[in-house]
Amino acid sequence: MDAVASAGPLEIVSSRMGHLWDALCPAYDTLGFDAAANDDEVYRQLVLARIIEPTSKLDSLWVLAEAGSIRCPIARSSADFPATRRLLALAAVAACAKHAALGPASLVLYDVSTLYFGTDQGDGFREPGFSKERRLKPQITIGLLTDAAGFPLTVQAFEGSKAETATMIPTIEAFMAAHKLPISGS
């Protein structure tokens, strides 16, 4: 035992992302993302690859190769995604909401964050706005609505010039309308 201890730290000679992949696949199905995406295997691979390693669609290929998880051709053109990406995202949000099983007296939590961009010019959406860090760069505001356990229900993006305090009510109202949840007193 002393000989092993004195040899120093053990060298890591390999790792397998596949274990993480194997754990994420059942969660993806349990949340209903498979049904929401009409069992689109490419979409599954991109979502899970980006959970494992947030990266571009192109760089997701090496994540999938490392995880040993490429089971279907993923080399779709980017033109294939914009038309369906929004619908798939909305379906995934709907699956999250269904999983949360919200009722008339459900507690939801809201958090807001700001994302900055490496440009000096706004474009109508990415605009300079209030910054706790006193930054002057263009930004957008992201609002995240979760259930009481922190399970994500929806995310909304707002213009960078919109005050954080003005994002909560529109996010909650949009979520309620999208899921046909009654407004209290209605």
N, C-alpha and C positions, 0 to 999 in steps of 0.2 A: 504494500500500500504506500509506503514512503517513497518508493521508486516512482510510482505513478504521480504522486503529489508533487514531487520535485521536478517532474518533467515539464511543468508549466501548463498553460491553458491548452485545451484540446483544439485541434484545427478542424474547422468546419469544411468538409470536402464536398458537400452537396446539400441541396434543400429541395423540397418539392411543394410547389404551389398547389399541386393537385389535391392535397388534404384540405386546403381552404376551399377549393372549388367544390369538392365533395360535400363540404358543410354548407356552402351557399346555395347549391342547387335545390335541396329540399325547402329551404327558406323561401326561395324565389317562387316555387310552386305553391307553398302554403299561403303565401300572401296573395296568390291569385294572379301573379304577373304572367304566368304561362297562358292562362285563359284570356287575360286582357290583351295579350299580344298575339292571339290566335295561334299559339304554339310556334311562333316564328323563332327558329333556332338561332338565326343570325342575331336577332335582337337580344335573345338570351345571352349569347356569347359576349356581345358588346357590353351589355349591362353588367354582367358578372366580371368581365375583364376590367371594367372601369372601377368596380368596387375593390377589386384586388389591387389595382394600380391605376389611379386616375391619370389618364393619358389620352392622346388623340386616337381617332379610329384607326389610323394607320399603325401607330405604335401598339395598339391593342393586339395586333398579330403576334408580337413577341411574347406578350403576357399569356396569350392563349397557347402558344407553343411551349412556353415554360410550364404551364399548368397541364400540358398534355391533353388539351380539351378541344382542339379543332376537330369537329365531327362533321362539318359541312363547309362548303365554300363560303368564305366570308368576303371575298374580293368583289363586292358589289360596288358599283360606282356611287359616288356621293349623291348623284342625281336620284338614286333610288330612295334615299332616306328623307329628304325634306318633306315630301308629300305625305309620308306616313309617320314621320317622327312625332309630330304634334298629336296625331290621333293616338299613337301608342303611349305617349306620355300622359295624355288625358285618361286613357284606359288604366294605366298604372296607378294614377292618382285615385281613380274610382275604386280600384282593387284595395288600395290602402284604406280608403274611407269605409269600405264594406268590412274589412278586417277589424277596424276600430269599433264597429258596432255602436255608433253614437246614438244617444237617446235624447229626449227633450231636455234633460237637465245635465248634459255632459259638460265637463270642464275641458276646455281647450287652452293650450298655451301658445303664445306668439313670441317669436324672436325675430329681430331684424338685424341685418348686417349690410355692410357697404363693400362693394368690389370696385377697385380702382384699375385704371387702364394706363398703359404706357404711352399715352399720347397727350399732347397739349390742347388738341382741338376737340370740342364736343361735336356730336352728330345729331342732336335732337333727342336722343335717348340717353347716351352717355354724356352727361353734362356735369360741370362743377356744381357742387352743392354743399350743404353743411357737412363739415368733417371734424370729428372729435380730435383728430390728429392734425388739424389745420392744414390739410392738403388742398392744393388748388387744381389737381388733376381731374379730368372727367371721371365720373363714377356712375354706378347704378346701385339701387337699393334693392335688397332681396328680403322678402318676408317669408318666414316659415311658420306654418300652423301645425301643431302637433296635438295628439290627445294627451290626457293627464299623465300617461306613462312615458311620454316623449316620442311616441310613434308618429312619424311624419304623415300628415294628411294632405297638405298641398304646399306648394311654393309659388310665389308670385314675384315678378321682377317689375320694378318701377323706375321711372326716369330719375336720373341722378339729382335733379333739382327738386324732387319731391321730398318734403320733410318726412323723416321716419315716423313721426307721430300721426301722419296722414295716411299711413299704409295699412294699419291694422283693420279698420272697419271695412274698407273695400275688399280686403283679402277674405275676411269672415263672410261678408255678404256674397261674394263670388262663389265661395265654397258652398254656402247654404243653397244658393240658387242652382248650382251645378248638381247638387245631390238632393234637390227638392226637400230640404229640411225646413220645417215651418219656423217662421219668425215668432218669437214669444209674443203672445197676445193676439196672434192672427188666427 
